[in-house]
């Protein structure tokens, strides 16, 4: 599993909150923590702003009574695709991106099912809202941990390092 922890982690985040995973991937790409892929992950400030905004909107919308179940086929398909992309992008240097994609997809399935089971089906009661907010916090925290633990892939220049300080 060495080399695939970040792949699994981003997959689980994807299953819990798909847009949070997208936002995390844009931040990881901006920090040089993703591998080059045929489909590049946007990393500019605009992409990070939009993806982070989409993640916040998803967290708010998820609590609405009309929010669709995350287990409907179209939602699962999107989560599998994001999990695969994220898993491939975050697979370790010595790890296979193809295996990383598969691990990301497995994580997305696990995050989808475990998140739904832990949360329940509705947000009509106070305790249901608390569980939903807990899932939001868990997804955001796991995303930050995954990105923080992902391998740095690009050589940072002295200017980049100084700008980060």
N, C-alpha and C positions, 0 to 999 in steps of 0.2 A: 504493500500500500504506500510505501515511501515514494514520493513523487506525485501521488494522486490525492493527497489530503485536501489541497485547495480545490481540486476538481470535484471531489465529493462535497465539500463544504458549499461551493457556489451552487451546486445542484440542489442541495437541501434548501438553501436560501431561495432558489428559483421556485421550488415547490411551495414554499411558504408565501412569498411575495415576489412575483416575477419581475416587476419593475424595479424592485430594490436590487435584484441581481443585475439588471441592466445598468443601473446607476453605479453599482460597485465595479462592474467591468469597465465603464468609462473612466472611473477614477484609477483603477489598476493600470489601464492602458496609458493614462497620462503620467503615471509614475514609472513607466517602463517595466511593468510586472507581468505583461502578457507576451506570449510568443506571436510572431508574425503568422497570420492565417490568410487563406485566400480571400476571406471576407474580413477586412480590417475592422477593428473596433474603434469607433470615433473617440477621440481623446481631447478635443479642444474644449475651451471654456464653455462655448455654446452648447456642445453635446452634453457636457457634465451638468450644466444648468437645466437643460430640458429633461435629461434622464432623472435627475434628482427631483425635479418638479413632478414628473410622472410617478415616481415612487411615492411621494407624499400624497398625490391625488389618489393613487391606488389604495393607500392605507385609509384614506377618508372614505372613498367610495365603497370599500369592502364592508363597511359597517351599515350601509344602506339596505333597507329591506328588499330592494329590487336587485341587489348584487347577485350575479349568477354563481352557481356552485362551481368550485374550482375543479370538480371532477367531470365536468361535461367534456365530451371529446375534443372540441376546439380548444378549450383551455388547456387540457392535458397535452395536446399537440404543440401548442406554443411553449409550454413549460419544458417539454422534452427538447425542443429546438434550442431554447435559450440555455438549458442545462448542458446540451451537447456543445454549443459554441463556447460557453464559459469553461466547461471541463477541458476542452482542447486548448483553449487559450491559457489556462492556468496550470496545465500539467507541467511537472518539473522538467528541468533541463534534460535529464537522462530518461525521461518517461516518454512514452508514445502518445502523440496527440490524439490518435484514434482511440486508444484505450482511455485516455482522459475524457474524450467525448462520451464514451460508453459509461464511464464512472459518473460523469456529470448527469447523464440521463437517469441512472439508477438513483442518484441523490435527489433528482427532481421528483421521481416517483415517491421516494421515501418522504420527502418534505411535504408533498401534496397529501399523502395519506395520513401521515402522523400529525401534520398541522391541522387537518380537518377533524381528525379524531379528538385531538386535544382541545380544540376550540368548540366543537359542536356546530350545529347547523344555522343558528340564528343569532342575532344580536338584540333581541327584544327585551332582555332583562339586564339588570346591572351587572350580574356576575358574568353574563355572556359578553358584555362590553369589556369587562376587565380581562377576560380571556383573549379577546380580540386585540386589545391593546398590548397584552403580554406577548402575543404572537408578533405584533409589529416590532416590539422592542427586541425580541429574540432574533428576528430576521435581520434587523439593522445591526445588532451587536455581532451576530455571526458573520454578516457581510464585512464589517470592519475588521474582524479577526482574520477572516480568510484573506482579505487583501493585504493586511499587515504581514501575514505569514508567507504570502506568495513570493517566489524568487524574483529578485530584481534581474532583469534581462538586458537592459540597455546600459551602456557605459555613460555614466553621468559626468558632465563636464563640471569644472570648478564653478562656472557661472550658474549652472542648474543648482548645485549644492548651496551656493551662496544665496540664491533666490529663495530656496526652501527655508533658510534660517531666519 
